[in-house]
Amino acid sequence: MSISIYLEPIAKGAELVKKLLQDEFGVNDGNAQILYDNCVKKHFEKFKDTTYLLAESSYVDKVYRDSYYHYYSSKLSKYKRDCIRISIFEGEILETDFWKEDKHLELQDKYRGFIVIRPTDPFIIGRSIISPKVLKTNNFFSCTTKFHTTANGLKFTVEGFPHSSQDTETISCAETTLWAVMEYFSNKYSDYKPVLPSKIIQTLNKVSSERQIPSKGLNIAQMSFALKEFGFGTRIYSRQQYNNEFDSLLSCYIESGIPIIIAMENRPHGSIGHALLAVGHEKVDDAKIDAITPYVISDPILRAHVTGKNIVIHDYDSIKKDFIFIDDNQPVYQRATLDNPAAHYPADWHNCKVTYFIVPLYTKIYLEAFEAKNYILRFLTTGPEPLTDNSQILLRFYLASSRSFKNEVAMNATIQEDLKGLLLEASMPKFIWVAEISTKDLIKQKKANGMVILDATEANIYFNKPLILAAFQGKLVIFDESSGKLESDLLPLQDFTVFEHNLNAFDI
């Protein structure tokens, strides 16, 4: 069977999709209109008006084929094996451009990803990778990685985050988020492998007392178990357990460039439960920084100590902002606050709250965010070299690979040479926790004037074992492994540009 090629501007997207559904899947005209309106239209509406669509028939999609052979092919109703792939370009293109060598670089520059249309009505949006650059509004930071694909025979590269709708039978919202997490990490790091729906089902059969398909969804424990089986050291956080710290911990992991699985629900008074991914946040403006209120320390003894020294601490993670979600019921890169995560849903969803989140951590990261943040808070306020009385600081906290961190330190011309030398020569594990010490005014300029670095592989927080280096308020503190003691020295610091390479930035 030959491949049919269709090329249209986004303005004719509705006609294109309806024709594809009719010609390739045999959908009648009325149902084709319904499928476009309910499934595809909301995606196209987010794309820039200059977008062009190149559609290819008879596309073999690895995710749908897996579901087809393990489920759909056994039904009496006949489901087609092939899908339709719609490649996305920003700016006008011609089909003949693909045949001209001098047009290849121009096509790559315009390429913005793809959407797969699968024959699983009424849920037809399949595996998709879309660059935020094609969106009408895209002023946010997000986890993204590069994917290699083809369009009309040519190889292309696109940077984005995986997205798909659930088909409600082989994959629900929970399985879709697991697939997207593994698709992202397997393309970004060689340590992980992609997983297909059948692999998720096979993995969860180990802990399930019922059949896995048709899918009835997964609970938090099942999703965490699957990620653990796929090679992560998973960590579950519940709002009930962490209370006032819950949102800031979630924000901290996002600032660390880790996509996290979110569970939102309106229980116990409703029946809605839904899983989605948080992968980024909006760009923070000065007004939101000005609105940060002082951090309230939960430990009464430490709170009294800080109050007595008139120290005011602001937590960057407490900023009220929109987060970027990958939601299988919504277009890619959906924005919403943690207070109202279901803002784009019908009214009966608006009472939904984020109740849990799951963090897929590298297996050797033993010091989690809650303990790390509390350790640094205590270290800065009680010593051995505490903040001076009447200090007002802002803490920006994140996890980073030491490899990426040292690379950015080496390239950062605003970090003074003596501090740069100490950082580059310091022995560090694969992952570190970093607390940048700044102020409201400095952080508006994306600058800090101090930092504390912790060993993310050290869960023993006693006797300052996690501390690698601290430099702030003209002082340097280093943990000496040979003596097991902290060594202090003077080190006047100049302001330096903060580390912003965990998330990728996109502008309007």
N, C-alpha and C positions, 0 to 999 in steps of 0.2 A: 504494500500500500504506500503510495507516494504521500509526501508531506505537503499540505496546502499552506500558503503564506498569505497573511492579510496585513495590511498596513493602513492605519487611520490616525488622524489627530484625536486628542482626548475629547474634543467637542462631538465626535461621532462615536464615542465609546459605547453608548447604549445600543446603537444600531449594530456595531461590530459584535458585541457580546451576544446579542439576541440571534444574530445570523450564525455565529459559531455554535450556540446551543442547539439551534435547529438543524444545521448541516451536519455537525459532528456527533451530536448525542441524540438526535431525533426528537428533541423536545418541541411540542407544539407552540404556536405563536403566543397564546395566552400565558402558558406556564413560563415561557422564556422571558416574558415581560416581568412576571412575578419574581423569578429568580434574580433577574438583574436588579430590580428595585429593592429586594430584601437582602441580597448578598453582596453585589458588586458595586452598586451606585455609591454607597457610603465610602468606599475606598477611593474611587475615582474622584469624588468631590474634594478630597484632600490634596490632589495633585495639582501642580501648576498648570495654568491654561496653555502653556507652550509644550506640554507633554505630547509625545507621539507613542502609539502602541503598535507593536509588531507581534502578531499572533501566529503560532505554528500548531498545526493539527498533529495527531498521531504521536504525541509526546509521551515517552515512557518515564513516568515519575517514580522514583525508587520508593517513596513512602506509600503512595497509593497502591503500587504494584504489590507491596508487602501485605497491605490490608486485603487486596483483591485475592491473592492466592491463599491466604490464611482464613478468609471469611466470605467475601462476596461471591467468589466462584462456586461456593457450595450451595447457593440459594437457587430456588426454582426460577425466580426472575433473573433475566439476563442483564448483567452489568458489563459495560465496555471496559476493556483493559487499559485503554489509552486515555490520556488527558489532553488538555489544551494548555500551552504555555504562552502567556502574554508578556513579552519583554517591553521594558519601559525606557524611553529615551527623553531627555530634556532638550527640546529643540527639534526643528524639522529635519527629517531624514527621508531618503529615497531608497527603494529596494535595490536599485542599481549601485548604491554606495557600498554595499556589501561585496561587490565584485571588483572594486577598485582599490588597489593597494594603497594609494595616497589618501584614501578616506578612512583607513583603519584607526588611526590615532584620533581622528575627529569623532568617530563613532564611539570609541572607548571613553572619550571625554564627556560624551552625552549620555552614556549608558547609566541607568539608575536601578537596575534590578529586574525582577520578574514576579509574576503571580501565576500560579497553576490553577486551572479550572478543572475539577475532577467530576466524574459522572455519578455523584452521590447526592442528588437532589433530596431534600431542599438545602443541604449544607455543602456548597460546591467550591468554596475557597480552600485550596490545598496549600502545599508548601510554597512559601513566598519569602523572598529576600528583597527588601526595598530600602534604598538609600534615603536617609532623611533629607538629602539635598533636593529631592523632587517635591517635597511638601511645600504648601503655600506658607505655612508657619512652622518654623523649625529652630527657633532660638532656644536650644536646650543642650545639655550634656547627656551622653548616652553610652552604654556599653555597645560596641560594634566590633566586628572583625571582618576580614576579607574572605569572600567566597569566589570561587572560580566556576564559570559556567559558559554557556554558548548561546548564541542567537543567530539564526539563519546561517549556521555553519561556522561562524567566527567565534573565537574564544574571547571572553570578557571577564573582567574582575569588578566586583561591586562590594562596597563596605556597608554592612547593615546588621540587623538582628533578625533571626529566623521568626517566622510567623505562620500560623495556619489556623483555620477554624476547626472545630471538632466535627467529626461525622456522626457523633452520638452513639455509634455502635462499636467500632473498634477502638476509637479514642474519644474520651470525654475531655473536659477542660483540664483535668489532672494529668492524664496521659499526654495531652498536647503540650503542657508546660514542661513535663519531663523530657519530651522529645526536643523542644526548643532549647532547653538548657544544654543537653548533650550535643545538639547540632552546633551550638555556639562554641562550647569548650573544645570540641573535637576539631573544629576549624582553626581555633586560636592556639591550642597547645597540643603537642604530640603525646602527652600523657593520657589523653582520653580518646574514646572511640564513639562515633555516632551510634545511635540506637534506633531501630525501627519499631513500629507498634507491636509486632510479634515478640520482639525481645523484651519489651516492657511487660507484656502479658506473661511470658515465660518466667521472668524474674519474680513477678508478684504471685505466681502460682505457689511459690514456696511458703508464703505466709497467708494464703487465702483458703478458706474452707468452702468457697463456692467457685463456680466457673467465672472466668474473667470477661467473657464476651457472650452476649452484648454487654457493653460496659455499663456499670451502674455508678461509676465514679470511684474515687479513692479518698481515703482519709489522710490526715497529716502523717500518721505513723507509717502508712504504706508508701507515701511519696518519699519520705525520708529514708526508708529502708531501700527503696529502689536506687536513690542517689548513692547511698552507701555501697550498694552492690556494684554500681557503675564506677566506683573509685574515689568517692569523696568522703571526707570526714564531716558528715552533716551535723548541723546544730539547729535545734528547734527553739524558737522563742515564742512565748505566749504573753498576751497582754495582761492576763490575770496574774502571771508570775512577776512580770517586770513593771507593770503599772505605769508610772510616770516616765520611766526610762525607755519604754517600748518604742515609741516613735523615733527618739534620738538614736537608738541602737540600729533601727532599720535604716535611718538616714546615713549613719556611719558606714554601714556595709555598702550602701549605694555609692558613697563618696570613695570607697575603696575599689570601685569598678567591678563589683561582684553582682551578677543578676540573682535576685532572690525570689523564691516562690512565696506568694502571698495567698493567704486564705481569708476571704471575707464572707460574712454570713449575717443574717438577721435573727438568728436563733438566740434565746429559746422561744421567742414570740412569733417566729416565722419559720418557713421551711426552705429558705434560700441558702445555699452554700456554693461557693465558687472559688476556683483557683486561677490565678493569673501571675504574671511576672512583673516585678519592678526592675527597671534597667537603667534609670537615669533620673534627672530632675531638670527643671527649668533653670535658666540663668538667673542668678540672684541679683536684684538691683539694690541700690543704696538704701532705699526706703525700707526694704525688708531687713537689712542689716541694722539700721537705726532702731527697728522695732524689737530687736532681741532683748529679752528681759534677763536679769541676773539669774544665774543657775542656782537652784535651791538644793543644797547638800542634804541628803537624807539622813546621814549619820549625825545624831544630835551633838556628840562630842566634837566631831570635826567641824560641824557648822558653827558651834560656839567659838571654836578656835579661830576660824576664818573671820567671823563677825568681830571678834575682839581685835584682830589685826587690821580691820577695815579693808579686807581684800574683796574685790568684786570680780567674779568670773563669769564670762559669757561663753556659751556652748554654740559653736557654729551649726551643730546638728539640730538645734532647737528652732532654726529659722522656719517659719511657716511658708511653704512653697508647694508648687505643683510637682508631682512626680510623674515620670514617664512609664507607662505600663504597656506590656504586650499581653493583650487580652483576646482570646479566640472568638469572643462575641463582638469585638469592635475592630475598627481599622487599626493598623499598626501605629505605634508610638502615640497612644492615647494619653491625654493629660488629665490628672485629677489630684485632689489633695488627699491626705491620709484621713482627714476628718469626713470626707464625702467621696469615698473611692468609687461609688456607683452612680456618680452624677450624670453619666451618659445613658443610664438605663431608665426604664419606665418607673413611675412613681412608687410602685410597690417594692422596688429595690433600694430606695433612698435611705432606708434605715440600716442598710448593711454597714458593718464596721470591720476593720481589719483585726482579726483575733489571733492569728498566728503568722509567723513567717519562718521559712526554712532557708538556711544559708549553706550552699555547697562549698565548703572550705577544702583547701588542699589538706591532705591527710596529716601532714606534719605540723600544721598550725594548731598548737595546743592551748595557746593563750587567746581566749575569745574576747570580744569587744568589751563586755561589761566589766570583766576583771581588769582588763588593760586600762580602760578609762578611769576606773576607780583607783588603780595603782598610781597613775600619773597625777590625778587630783591630790592624792595624799602626799606624794613625793614633792609636788610643787608647794604645798601649803605647810608641811611639817618638817621638811628638810631631808637630809642634813644641810642643804643650802636653800632655805625656803624663799619664797617671794618676799620682797620688802613690804613693810607696812604701807597701807593705802594704795596698793597696786590695783590697777584695773586692766585685766587681760581678756583676750578672746582666744579660745582653744579650737583649732581645726584638726580633727583627728581622722586618720585613715590607715588602712593596711596597704602595703606595697611590696613588690618583689625587690630585694636588695639590688638585683641586677639593673632593673629599670631606674630605681632611685639613684644609684651611683652614676648611671649614665646621665641622668638629668642634672645631678650635682656637677659633674664634670663640664657639662655644656652651659651651666648657669653662670653668666658673667657677673651677676650681682652678689654671689657668695664670695666673701673675702678668702684670700688664699690660705691663711692658716687654718680656718675652719674647713675649707674644702679639702685640704690635705688630711686632716683628721678623719673626715667622713670617708674619703676614698681609701684610706689605709686601714680603717677599722674592720675587724673581723665580724662579719654579719652572716646570719643564716639565710636561707632562701627567701624567707618572708619576714618583714619587720613591721611593727606598729610605729607610726610617727605622729607626734602631736606638735603641730606648729603653733608657736606662741605669738600672738599678734594683738591688735587692738581694733576697735570698730573702724577707726579712720584708716589704719594701715590695710586692713583686709579689703576695703573698698578699692585700694590701689593694687590688690592682689599681692600684698607684701606681708612679711612677718619679721620679727626681730629675735626669735629664739626657737629652739626645738628640743624635743625629748624623743629618743629612739629606743624602742624596746625589742627584745628578742621574742618573736612570735612563736618560737618553738619551746619557750620556757614557761610552764604553767605554775611553777613554784615562785610565788610573788614575795616570799619572805627573804629578809636580808638583802633586798635589792638585786636579787639574781637576774631578773629580766632586763635590767638597765644596761644599755650599751654606751650611750652618750647623752648628756644633757648640756645645752648651752643656752643661757638666758641671763638677762640683767647683769652682763659683764662677768659671768662666772662659767666655768667649764667643770663638769663632773663626769668622770669616767669610771666604770667598774673594772678593777684590776683582777683578772682571773687568777693570777698566781698567788696574790695575798687574800683574795676574797673580800677586799675592802674597796670603798669608794675613794677616789683621789680627786681633790679639788684644786683648781688653779684659776687665775684671772684670764679672761678673754673678752675684751671689749668687742661688741658686735655691731655691724652695720645692718641696715634693713636689706632683706633679700626677697626675691620673687618666689612665691609659693609653688609647690609641686602640683601640677594640674594634668597629669598624664594617665590617670586611671580611667578617666572618661574622655570620650572624644567630643569636641565642641562643634556645634552646627549653628550657622547664622542665617537670618532671614535673607 
